[in-house]
Amino acid sequence: MRLDKYLKVSRIIKRRTVANEACDSGRVMLNDKVARASAEVKVGDVIEIAFGTKAVKVKVTSVQDAIRKEDAKEMFEYL
């Protein structure tokens, strides 16, 4: 699954366009490398996002195209 879509489906970032812009500006890292929005996300990958002064680091636990809002938290775990 594309990185920007994963960020939206897992609700780490609310909108796909915002996720796309974050990737384009170099604020999203996938496995310690700056990632583009089209990068493929797999189970076990580590995603780090810089939100201003705060950084969020998560590990991908599952990849699904569609998921309920309540179950979205199970797609990743915070590190």
C-alpha positions, 0 to 999 in steps of 0.5 A: 500500500502507498505510504500516503494512503496508509497514513490516511487509512490508519488515521495517523494523518487525517487527510490523504492530501495532508499526508502527501504534502508531508511526504513531499516536504521530507517530514516523513521517514520510512525505515530511517530514509526520507520517503515519498508518498508513493513508497510501499508500506509493509508489515514491520516497517517503521514510520517517523513523522515530524509534526513541528517540534514533535516527532511521532514514531510508529511500527506497522502491524497490519496493512488493510485497504479499508478499516473501521475508525475504531479498529484503525489504532490496531494497524500500528503501535507507537514506539 
